[in-house]
Amino acid sequence: MTIHKSKGLEFPIVFLTGIGKGFNKRSNYAQVLFHKELGICPDYVNLEKRYKHNS
């Protein structure tokens, strides 16, 4: 549920996720590339070492 859809509603518990990012700003790059012939190519993410490598 988005902030706009929840307007006027009350909840006993609220989880705010992703608040470290800029509010209402779209990323200027995609995390997944789509190619007509090659298919889907997601970015490589190493959670253990905490880094991301673009495809």
Backbone torsions as a table, in degrees:
resi	resn	phi	psi	omega
1	MET	NA	132.8	179.6
2	THR	-83.0	168.8	176.7
3	ILE	-60.9	-38.9	-177.9
4	HIS	-68.4	-38.3	179.4
5	LYS	-71.5	-27.8	-177.8
6	SER	-86.3	-0.2	-177.6
7	LYS	-57.8	126.0	179.4
8	GLY	89.6	-8.6	179.3
9	LEU	-94.6	154.8	177.6
10	GLU	-122.7	138.2	-180.0
11	PHE	-131.2	142.2	179.2
12	PRO	-71.0	-29.4	179.8
13	ILE	-133.1	136.4	-179.4
14	VAL	-130.6	131.6	175.2
15	PHE	-106.4	122.9	176.5
16	LEU	-104.7	110.2	-179.4
17	THR	-111.1	148.4	176.9
18	GLY	69.4	25.5	-177.5
19	ILE	-80.6	-4.8	176.5
20	GLY	-75.4	-17.9	179.2
21	LYS	-85.1	162.3	176.0
22	GLY	-63.5	138.8	-177.3
23	PHE	-74.3	132.5	173.9
24	ASN	59.0	32.5	176.2
25	LYS	-118.8	134.1	-180.0
26	ARG	-88.7	147.2	177.4
27	SER	-67.1	143.0	-178.6
28	ASN	-89.6	7.7	174.1
29	TYR	-144.6	151.0	-178.9
30	ALA	-86.8	147.1	177.5
31	GLN	-87.2	-10.0	178.2
32	VAL	-134.7	129.7	176.1
33	LEU	-97.2	140.2	176.9
34	PHE	-117.3	126.0	179.2
35	HIS	-123.8	139.5	-176.3
36	LYS	-59.1	-40.4	-177.0
37	GLU	-99.5	-36.4	-175.9
38	LEU	-86.7	-20.4	177.9
39	GLY	93.4	-143.4	-175.3
40	ILE	-95.5	136.0	-179.5
41	CYS	-135.4	93.0	-179.6
42	PRO	-78.1	159.0	173.6
43	ASP	-67.3	148.5	176.8
44	TYR	-86.6	126.7	179.6
45	VAL	-123.3	122.1	176.2
46	ASN	-102.1	103.0	-176.4
47	LEU	-71.1	-30.9	-178.7
48	GLU	-68.2	-45.5	-179.5
49	LYS	-93.8	-4.4	175.2
50	ARG	58.2	57.5	171.8
51	TYR	-143.5	160.1	-179.6
52	LYS	-126.2	138.4	178.2
53	HIS	-120.2	125.4	179.0
54	ASN	-66.1	147.8	-179.5
55	SER	-71.8	NA	NA
